Structure formats: structure tokens, C-alpha cells
């Protein structure tokens, strides 16, 4: 009889402990879920004349919109103001010690509607972020295939 009571008591303690553990993990926030908005900026305007801003914002569909804004106003040259936007991106963040190390956003609409877009922001040794954009598309009757990787910005500072 003692053995049965001890086994029953032990089993109930295990069951209670596992329920408490499950309820705690269910209420814990998801650490891998990306934020709703990221903003990275570098304003070097009196030095070299460039202002660069990259914002990545979650839209109402749960995907992201990335906007790259560049204002170039060199000494004596005309001011240029350019914007590039990329839609329907899926983003994944990588963190170490609760700091964003990498934000990788991509969408692949080939071959149906267009191109592959990959925007990657990576934390460098100085704690700032470097941005690289990779685009690719399949060739068709109107245009040839493309595969271009370009550096967008170096030394961006995270604003949020």
C-alpha cells in the first residue's frame, strides 16, 4: 500500500510540474519574432554630403516593406534624392546577447512575377550595420537574366 501511495504521489508531482512548465512556456514571448519596425541611419552631411536611411516596417499582411532613402548633396554638385522600396519581404533576425546581429529580409517572385530581392543588414565590429542588396531575375523575351549584389551602406546606426 505504501508503494502505491508513493508512486501515485510521485506521478502527481510530475504531472503538476509539467503543467506548470507548459503554462509558463505558453505565456513567454517569442524571442525569434521580428519587430514591427527597424530603422538604420547615417547622416554624414557636412563631411561627404550623404544621408542614408533604411527602414523596414511590417505591413498589415505580416510581411515587411523596406525603404532605402539616399540624399546626396556634394560640394557644388546638384542634390539627388532617391528612394527604393521593396515589398512583401519575409524577415528573420539573428541576435546574440540580446543585440541584433543580422536582419535578413527576402522575397522571391521568380519566375511568376519578377525578381528575387534579398536585403541583409549585418552588425560590424564597431557595432554599426552594413547593408547589402542582392537582386536577381530570370531572363525572358524582353530582358536578359540579372544577378546583381551591391553594397547599399556602411556604418549605419540603429535608431530603435
N, CA and C of each residue as an Amber inpcrd file, in Angstrom:
protein
   480
   0.8230000  -1.1900000   0.0000000   0.0000000   0.0000000   0.0000000
   0.8640000   1.2500000   0.0000000   1.9550000   1.2310000   0.8210000
   2.8370000   2.3840000   0.8580000   3.4390000   2.6490000  -0.5180000
   3.8160000   1.5990000  -1.2150000   4.4220000   1.7480000  -2.5360000
   3.4470000   2.4100000  -3.4930000   2.1910000   1.9870000  -3.4650000
   1.1830000   2.5690000  -4.3490000   0.9910000   4.0530000  -4.0620000
   0.9290000   4.4350000  -2.7810000   0.7500000   5.8360000  -2.4040000
   1.9500000   6.6650000  -2.8560000   3.1500000   6.1530000  -2.6520000
   4.3490000   6.8840000  -3.0640000   4.4090000   7.0520000  -4.5850000
   4.0690000   5.9930000  -5.3080000   4.0760000   6.0730000  -6.7740000
   3.0210000   7.0650000  -7.2410000   1.8450000   7.0490000  -6.6370000
   0.7810000   7.9870000  -7.0010000   1.1910000   9.4260000  -6.6960000
   1.7910000   9.6250000  -5.5240000   2.2460000  10.9610000  -5.1480000
   3.3270000  11.4550000  -6.1080000   4.2680000  10.5960000  -6.4470000
   5.3430000  10.9520000  -7.3710000   4.7800000  11.2830000  -8.7530000
   3.8300000  10.4900000  -9.2350000   3.2210000  10.7340000 -10.5450000
   2.4560000  12.0480000 -10.5610000   1.7550000  12.3650000  -9.4730000
   1.0080000  13.6270000  -9.4360000   1.9540000  14.8210000  -9.3770000
   3.0930000  14.6780000  -8.6990000   4.0630000  15.7700000  -8.6610000
   4.6630000  16.0070000 -10.0400000   4.9360000  14.9500000 -10.7630000
   5.4710000  15.0980000 -12.1190000   4.4410000  15.7660000 -13.0150000
   3.1910000  15.3440000 -12.9020000   2.1330000  15.9270000 -13.7310000
   1.9380000  17.4020000 -13.4150000   1.9500000  17.7670000 -12.1410000
   1.7930000  19.1770000 -11.7700000   2.9720000  20.0000000 -12.2510000
   4.1630000  19.4610000 -12.1130000   5.3480000  20.1820000 -12.5750000
   5.3320000  20.3850000 -14.0710000   4.8860000  19.3850000 -14.8320000
   4.8780000  19.5450000 -16.2870000   3.7980000  20.5220000 -16.7210000
   2.6570000  20.5770000 -16.0170000   1.6240000  21.5480000 -16.3700000
   2.0920000  22.9670000 -16.0840000   2.7660000  23.1530000 -14.9480000
   3.2650000  24.4870000 -14.6240000   4.3110000  24.9180000 -15.6410000
   5.1370000  23.9770000 -16.0420000   6.1620000  24.3000000 -17.0200000
   5.5280000  24.6480000 -18.3620000   4.5040000  23.9060000 -18.7750000
   3.8370000  24.1900000 -20.0420000   3.1330000  25.5290000 -20.0100000
   2.5090000  25.8760000 -18.8830000   1.8040000  27.1490000 -18.8170000
   2.7820000  28.3160000 -18.8380000   3.9730000  28.1490000 -18.2480000
   4.9670000  29.2140000 -18.2890000   5.4880000  29.4110000 -19.6970000
   5.7730000  28.3120000 -20.3980000   6.3270000  28.4500000 -21.7380000
   5.2870000  28.9770000 -22.7160000   4.0260000  28.7170000 -22.4690000
   2.9920000  29.2250000 -23.3680000   2.8430000  30.7320000 -23.2480000
   3.1110000  31.2940000 -22.0560000   2.9490000  32.7270000 -21.8790000
   4.2300000  33.5080000 -22.1570000   5.3630000  32.8280000 -22.3510000
   6.6220000  33.5210000 -22.6120000   6.6090000  34.1130000 -24.0180000
   7.1780000  35.3030000 -24.1960000   7.2040000  35.9090000 -25.5240000
   8.1210000  35.1470000 -26.4680000   7.8120000  35.2000000 -27.7560000
   8.5960000  34.5300000 -28.7780000   9.8010000  35.4050000 -29.1110000
  10.9820000  34.9520000 -28.7220000  12.1900000  35.7600000 -28.8970000
  12.6130000  35.8630000 -30.3520000  12.1880000  34.9280000 -31.2060000
  12.6300000  34.9480000 -32.5950000  11.7210000  35.7760000 -33.4990000
  10.6280000  36.2660000 -32.9680000   9.6940000  37.0460000 -33.7860000
  10.2680000  38.4380000 -34.0570000  10.4080000  38.8360000 -35.3300000
  10.9700000  40.1480000 -35.6470000  10.0750000  41.2900000 -35.1680000
  10.6910000  42.4410000 -34.9460000   9.9760000  43.6430000 -34.5290000
   9.0790000  44.1480000 -35.6570000   8.2140000  45.0910000 -35.3280000
   7.3240000  45.6780000 -36.3280000   8.0350000  46.7320000 -37.1710000
   9.1160000  47.3190000 -36.6380000   9.8030000  48.3790000 -37.3870000
  11.2780000  48.4260000 -37.0010000  12.1120000  48.5650000 -38.0220000
  13.5470000  48.7660000 -37.8450000  13.9220000  50.0350000 -38.5930000
  14.8600000  50.7830000 -38.0470000  15.3360000  51.9850000 -38.7230000
  16.8410000  52.1030000 -38.5250000  17.5600000  52.3020000 -39.6250000
  19.0130000  52.4370000 -39.6190000  19.3640000  53.7000000 -40.3960000
  20.2260000  54.5590000 -39.8250000  20.5120000  55.8550000 -40.4320000
  21.9940000  56.1900000 -40.3280000  22.4770000  56.9010000 -41.3350000
  23.8030000  57.5060000 -41.2900000  23.7010000  58.8750000 -41.9480000
  23.9930000  59.8990000 -41.1790000  23.9490000  61.2710000 -41.6960000
  25.3670000  61.8400000 -41.6450000  26.0130000  61.7970000 -42.7980000
  27.3950000  62.2960000 -42.8750000  27.4410000  63.6100000 -43.6370000
  26.3390000  64.3450000 -43.6450000  26.2610000  65.5800000 -44.4480000
  27.1420000  66.6560000 -43.9700000  27.7780000  67.1380000 -43.3530000
  28.7220000  68.1070000 -43.9430000  30.0030000  67.4740000 -44.4290000
  30.2730000  66.2300000 -44.0950000  31.5620000  65.6400000 -44.4860000
  31.5820000  65.1850000 -45.9380000  30.7680000  64.2460000 -46.2900000
  30.7890000  63.7750000 -47.6760000  29.4770000  64.0170000 -48.4050000
  28.5300000  64.6260000 -47.7310000  27.3050000  65.0120000 -48.4070000
  26.2170000  63.9740000 -48.4730000  26.3310000  62.8460000 -47.7870000
  25.3320000  61.7870000 -47.9130000  24.4990000  61.6180000 -46.6450000
  23.2120000  61.4150000 -46.8630000  22.2920000  60.9870000 -45.8100000
  21.6880000  59.6770000 -46.2930000  21.7810000  58.6250000 -45.4670000
  21.2450000  57.3180000 -45.8410000  20.3340000  56.8210000 -44.7370000
  19.2050000  56.2580000 -45.1410000  18.2330000  55.7430000 -44.1820000
  17.6020000  54.4850000 -44.7630000  17.5800000  53.4360000 -43.9700000
  16.8890000  52.2010000 -44.3410000  15.8670000  51.9220000 -43.2590000
  14.5980000  51.8320000 -43.6540000  13.5450000  51.4410000 -42.7210000
  12.9120000  50.1540000 -43.2190000  12.6250000  49.2760000 -42.2870000
  11.9510000  48.0120000 -42.5750000  10.7390000  47.9800000 -41.6590000
   9.5300000  47.9730000 -42.2590000   8.2880000  48.0990000 -41.4980000
   7.3450000  46.9560000 -41.8450000   6.7330000  46.3610000 -40.8140000
   5.7480000  45.3010000 -41.0420000   4.4610000  45.9180000 -41.5710000
   3.8950000  45.3100000 -42.6060000   2.6330000  45.8030000 -43.1630000
   1.4570000  45.0230000 -42.5830000   0.2560000  45.3350000 -43.0530000
  -0.9500000  44.7070000 -42.4950000  -1.0730000  43.2270000 -42.8420000
  -0.2490000  42.7350000 -43.7710000  -0.3030000  41.3270000 -44.1700000
   0.7170000  40.4710000 -43.4270000   1.5140000  41.0880000 -42.5620000
   2.5180000  40.3470000 -41.8110000   3.8630000  40.2550000 -42.5110000
   3.9590000  40.7840000 -43.7280000   5.2420000  40.8500000 -44.4150000
   5.8390000  42.2380000 -44.1870000   6.9820000  42.4920000 -44.7590000
   7.6890000  43.7430000 -44.5000000   7.8930000  44.5490000 -45.7780000
   7.9750000  45.8640000 -45.5960000   8.3070000  46.7970000 -46.6650000
   9.6260000  47.4500000 -46.2770000  10.6050000  47.3890000 -47.1700000
  11.8950000  48.0350000 -46.9210000  12.0040000  49.2650000 -47.8040000
  12.4880000  50.3500000 -47.2190000  12.6720000  51.5990000 -47.9470000
  14.1090000  52.0580000 -47.7550000  14.7980000  52.2710000 -48.8760000
  16.1630000  52.8100000 -48.8500000  16.1130000  54.2270000 -49.3830000
  16.4900000  55.1800000 -48.5450000  16.4290000  56.5990000 -48.8900000
  17.8520000  57.1490000 -48.8750000  18.2590000  57.7640000 -49.9820000
  19.5970000  58.3300000 -50.1110000  19.4870000  59.7640000 -50.5940000
  20.0860000  60.6710000 -49.8470000  20.1820000  62.0710000 -50.2600000
  21.6630000  62.3790000 -50.4110000  22.0520000  62.7560000 -51.6190000
  23.4360000  63.1030000 -51.9010000  23.4990000  64.5690000 -52.2630000
  24.2830000  65.3190000 -51.5290000  24.4410000  66.7440000 -51.8290000
  25.8980000  67.1120000 -51.6600000  26.6840000  66.7750000 -52.6700000
  28.1140000  67.0520000 -52.6240000  28.3970000  68.5330000 -52.7730000
  29.6180000  68.8970000 -52.5620000  30.0250000  70.2960000 -52.6380000
  29.9770000  70.7580000 -54.0910000  29.0700000  71.6680000 -54.3940000
  28.9570000  72.2230000 -55.7290000  28.2020000  71.3640000 -56.7210000
  27.8380000  70.1400000 -56.3690000  27.0940000  69.2820000 -57.2970000
  25.6120000  69.3200000 -56.9400000  24.7550000  68.9610000 -57.8910000
  23.3180000  69.0230000 -57.6050000  22.8920000  67.9950000 -56.5460000
  21.8340000  68.3260000 -55.8500000  21.2780000  67.4470000 -54.8210000
  20.4630000  66.3530000 -55.5040000  20.6990000  65.1050000 -55.1050000
  19.8810000  63.9970000 -55.5920000  19.1800000  63.3690000 -54.4040000
  17.9560000  62.9740000 -54.6090000  17.1280000  62.3690000 -53.5670000
  16.4810000  61.1360000 -54.1730000  16.9160000  59.9520000 -53.7650000
  16.3900000  58.7200000 -54.3450000  15.7730000  57.8410000 -53.2670000
  14.7580000  57.1060000 -53.6700000  14.0750000  56.1320000 -52.8200000
  13.9510000  54.8230000 -53.5730000  14.1920000  53.7280000 -52.8770000
  13.9230000  52.4000000 -53.4160000  13.0520000  51.6850000 -52.4000000
  11.9770000  51.0480000 -52.8650000  11.0960000  50.2960000 -51.9660000
  10.9890000  48.8610000 -52.4430000  10.9290000  47.9610000 -51.4720000
  10.7960000  46.5410000 -51.7340000   9.6630000  46.0220000 -50.8640000
   8.7480000  45.2670000 -51.4670000   7.5140000  44.8410000 -50.7970000
   7.4890000  43.3340000 -50.5680000   6.6210000  42.9120000 -49.6660000
   6.3150000  41.5020000 -49.3790000   7.5270000  40.7130000 -48.9040000
   8.4030000  41.3540000 -48.1650000   9.6010000  40.6920000 -47.6630000
   9.2930000  39.8630000 -46.4240000   9.9300000  38.7270000 -46.3150000
   9.9170000  37.9160000 -45.0980000  11.2380000  38.1910000 -44.3920000
  11.1870000  38.5450000 -43.1120000  12.4000000  38.9330000 -42.3830000
  12.6860000  37.9730000 -41.2340000  13.9670000  37.7270000 -41.0220000
  14.4400000  36.8990000 -39.9130000  15.5800000  37.6490000 -39.2460000
  15.5120000  37.7490000 -37.9280000  16.5910000  38.4200000 -37.2080000
  17.4300000  37.3950000 -36.4560000  18.7100000  37.7020000 -36.3250000
  19.6390000  36.8870000 -35.5600000  20.1990000  37.7640000 -34.4490000
  20.0880000  37.2750000 -33.2130000  20.5600000  38.0480000 -32.0630000
  21.6280000  37.2680000 -31.3110000  22.5040000  38.0210000 -30.6750000
  23.4840000  37.4600000 -29.7480000  23.5600000  38.4250000 -28.5770000
  23.4160000  37.9050000 -27.3890000  23.4130000  38.7210000 -26.1700000
  22.3760000  39.8360000 -26.2730000  21.2120000  39.5030000 -26.7910000
  20.0650000  40.4010000 -26.9220000  20.3190000  41.5880000 -27.8450000
  21.3620000  41.5200000 -28.6600000  21.6380000  42.5790000 -29.6260000
  21.4520000  42.0280000 -31.0260000  20.8460000  42.8260000 -31.8770000
  20.6190000  42.4230000 -33.2580000  21.9510000  42.2880000 -33.9720000
  22.2410000  41.0960000 -34.4620000  23.4700000  40.8570000 -35.2110000
  23.2250000  40.9000000 -36.7140000  22.0370000  40.4290000 -37.1220000
  21.7540000  40.3510000 -38.5500000  20.2540000  40.4060000 -38.7670000
  19.8470000  41.1740000 -39.7590000  18.4600000  41.2110000 -40.2010000
  18.4690000  40.8440000 -41.6750000  17.8770000  39.7080000 -42.0040000
  17.8500000  39.2240000 -43.3810000  16.4040000  39.2090000 -43.8620000
  16.1360000  39.9660000 -44.9170000  14.7990000  40.0580000 -45.4930000
  14.8600000  39.6350000 -46.9530000  13.8830000  38.8420000 -47.3910000
  13.9140000  38.3550000 -48.7680000  12.5110000  38.0780000 -49.2800000
  12.3810000  38.1720000 -50.5990000  11.1860000  37.7370000 -51.3110000
  11.6500000  37.2130000 -52.6650000  11.0780000  36.0930000 -53.0830000
  11.4410000  35.5080000 -54.3730000  10.1700000  35.3590000 -55.1980000
  10.0020000  36.2320000 -56.1700000   8.8160000  36.2210000 -57.0330000
   9.1310000  35.6320000 -58.4010000  10.2720000  34.9790000 -58.5350000
  10.6190000  34.3510000 -59.8040000   9.8930000  33.0330000 -59.9120000
   9.5760000  32.5050000 -60.9870000   9.5590000  33.1000000 -62.3140000
   8.2520000  33.8200000 -62.6050000   7.3150000  33.7750000 -61.6790000
   5.9670000  34.2860000 -61.9690000   5.9270000  35.7940000 -62.1800000
   6.3240000  36.5560000 -61.1770000   6.0840000  37.9960000 -61.2340000
   7.3210000  38.8620000 -61.3000000   8.4750000  38.3170000 -61.1670000
   9.5830000  39.2530000 -61.1830000  10.8850000  38.7260000 -60.6750000
  11.3260000  39.2810000 -59.5750000  12.6990000  39.0590000 -59.1800000
  12.8440000  38.5880000 -57.7400000  14.0430000  38.1530000 -57.4660000
  14.4760000  37.8260000 -56.1130000  15.0680000  39.0940000 -55.5130000
  14.6640000  39.4170000 -54.2790000  15.2200000  40.5610000 -53.5600000
  15.6670000  40.0620000 -52.1920000  16.9330000  40.3010000 -51.8600000
  17.4720000  39.9530000 -50.5490000  18.1750000  41.1800000 -49.9780000
  17.6730000  41.6690000 -48.8630000  18.2790000  42.7950000 -48.1560000
  18.8270000  42.2650000 -46.8380000  20.1190000  42.4610000 -46.6090000
  20.7590000  41.9560000 -45.4000000  21.4770000  43.0930000 -44.6870000
  21.1470000  43.2720000 -43.4240000  21.8330000  44.2460000 -42.5680000
  22.5980000  43.4520000 -41.5210000  23.9030000  43.6610000 -41.4570000
  24.7710000  42.8950000 -40.5720000  25.5420000  43.8350000 -39.6570000
  25.5890000  43.4860000 -38.3860000  26.3300000  44.2860000 -37.3990000
  27.8290000  44.0650000 -37.6000000  28.5950000  45.1560000 -37.6980000
  30.0400000  45.0370000 -37.8860000  30.7730000  45.1170000 -36.5460000
  32.1050000  45.1080000 -36.5930000  32.9150000  45.0860000 -35.3720000
  32.7320000  46.3420000 -34.5250000  32.3670000  47.4530000 -35.1550000
  32.2010000  48.7150000 -34.4350000  30.8070000  48.8780000 -33.8350000
  29.9320000  47.8950000 -34.0420000  28.5780000  47.9780000 -33.5080000
  27.6050000  48.6990000 -34.4240000  28.0420000  49.0270000 -35.6290000
  27.1650000  49.6440000 -36.6230000  26.7480000  48.5830000 -37.6280000
  25.9090000  48.9710000 -38.5810000  25.3380000  47.9980000 -39.5050000
  25.7220000  48.3130000 -40.9470000  26.0110000  47.2560000 -41.6960000
  26.3040000  47.3490000 -43.1170000  25.1550000  46.6920000 -43.8730000
  24.7340000  47.3220000 -44.9640000  23.5860000  46.8370000 -45.7330000
  24.0290000  46.3870000 -47.1180000  23.5590000  45.2010000 -47.5180000
  23.8500000  44.6390000 -48.8290000  22.5260000  44.2590000 -49.4820000
  22.3850000  44.5850000 -50.7650000  21.1770000  44.2590000 -51.5260000
  21.5480000  43.3210000 -52.6630000  20.8490000  42.1980000 -52.7470000
  21.0490000  41.2400000 -53.8330000  19.7370000  41.1230000 -54.5940000
  19.7820000  41.3380000 -55.9040000  18.6010000  41.1690000 -56.7520000
  18.9560000  40.2320000 -57.8990000  17.9770000  39.4370000 -58.3010000
  18.1760000  38.5180000 -59.4220000  16.8370000  38.2870000 -60.1020000
  16.8940000  38.0360000 -61.4050000  15.6710000  37.7150000 -62.1460000
  16.0110000  36.7590000 -63.2730000  15.0130000  36.0160000 -63.7080000
  15.1780000  35.1310000 -64.8520000  15.0540000  35.9440000 -66.1280000
  15.7250000  35.4980000 -67.1510000  15.6000000  36.1630000 -68.4400000
  14.2900000  35.7820000 -69.1150000  13.8290000  36.6570000 -70.0170000
  12.6370000  36.3650000 -70.8110000  12.8250000  36.9710000 -72.1950000
  11.7800000  37.0350000 -72.9750000  11.8890000  37.5720000 -74.3300000
  12.2300000  39.0560000 -74.3420000  11.8540000  39.7680000 -73.2980000
  12.0400000  41.2160000 -73.2700000  13.3780000  41.6110000 -72.6460000
  13.8110000  40.9090000 -71.6130000  15.0330000  41.3080000 -70.9130000
  15.8780000  40.0870000 -70.5480000  17.1890000  40.2770000 -70.4180000
  18.0680000  39.1670000 -70.0480000  18.0120000  38.8840000 -68.5470000
  18.5550000  37.7550000 -68.1630000  18.6430000  37.4030000 -66.7430000
  19.6030000  38.3620000 -66.0400000  19.3050000  38.6550000 -64.7710000
  20.1700000  39.5330000 -63.9830000  20.5130000  38.8620000 -62.6660000
  21.6550000  39.2170000 -62.1240000  22.0920000  38.7600000 -60.8070000
  23.0840000  39.7970000 -60.2920000  22.6080000  40.7040000 -59.4360000
  23.4060000  41.8470000 -59.0010000  23.4360000  41.8990000 -57.4750000
  24.6300000  42.0290000 -56.9240000  24.8070000  42.2650000 -55.4920000
  25.5170000  43.6010000 -55.3390000  24.9460000  44.4740000 -54.5090000
  25.5890000  45.7770000 -54.3150000  25.5300000  46.1770000 -52.8480000
  26.5610000  46.8800000 -52.4430000  26.6230000  47.4250000 -51.0930000
  25.7930000  48.6960000 -51.0590000  24.7920000  48.7310000 -50.1860000
  23.9640000  49.9310000 -50.0650000  24.5990000  50.9540000 -49.1430000
  25.0200000  50.5140000 -47.9680000  25.5190000  51.4670000 -46.9760000
  26.4230000  50.7610000 -45.9760000  27.3470000  51.5370000 -45.4190000
  28.2410000  51.0500000 -44.3710000  28.1330000  51.9720000 -43.1650000
  28.2270000  51.4080000 -41.9750000  28.2830000  52.2150000 -40.7600000
  26.9720000  52.8300000 -40.3290000  25.8490000  52.1780000 -40.6690000
  24.5420000  52.6900000 -40.2520000  24.3600000  52.5100000 -38.7460000
  23.6160000  53.4200000 -38.1480000  23.3190000  53.3600000 -36.7180000
  21.8550000  52.9750000 -36.5540000  21.5930000  51.9800000 -35.7070000
  20.2090000  51.5660000 -35.4670000  19.5100000  52.6100000 -34.6080000
  18.3180000  53.0240000 -35.0370000  17.5850000  54.0910000 -34.3640000
  16.5730000  53.5790000 -33.3430000  16.1560000  52.3290000 -33.4210000
  15.1530000  51.8260000 -32.4750000  15.5580000  50.4970000 -31.9150000
